[in-house]
Each structure stands twice: as structure tokens, then as C-alpha cells.
């Protein structure tokens, strides 16, 4: 299993967790509260964790190609969920 993490600065990490998990709940199995979220994506999974002024996301996939795709999908969706903030994503493998 391959994994990648990113930490983004955000004023409301709990809001992002709730919005992203609710957004994907119709399509994937999700669980979440105000401090963390888990999304069982078709090609892997995503774990979200709120910090003080930040959000940590970890994606896992079976291979590098799927991992790269999930990094892009999760980043795009997080940016859409945060309509009033702009993020920089520096994924670490």
C-alpha cells in the first residue's frame, strides 16, 4: 500500500472534514466527527484529521498511479469545499 500526506493551513478544519465527508457519503462509505474523517474511496482511502488551524489529509492506494490520482481528486475537492480559502498542496510520500 502506498500513502501520501499533506497538511494545509485552514481557519476551519472541522468544517472541511464535515463538508467533504457529507459530499462523498452518497457514493462512498464515510465516517466522521469534528476532529477526523475517513472516506473509503473506490481506488483507496482518505483519512482527515483536524489540527489547530490546519487539516492533515492522508491518501492510500495500491499503486503509484492510483495514489497520484487520489492526491489530485482529494485536493480538488478540498479546494471546492473551502470556497473562501485558497490552499497549496505539497503532498509527501
Secondary structure, DSSP 8 states (H G I E B T S, - for coil): -EEEEEEEE-S-HHHHHHHHHHHHTTTSEEEE-SSEEEEE-TTEEEEEEEETTEEEEEEEESSHHHHHHHHHHHHHHHHHH-TT-------B-
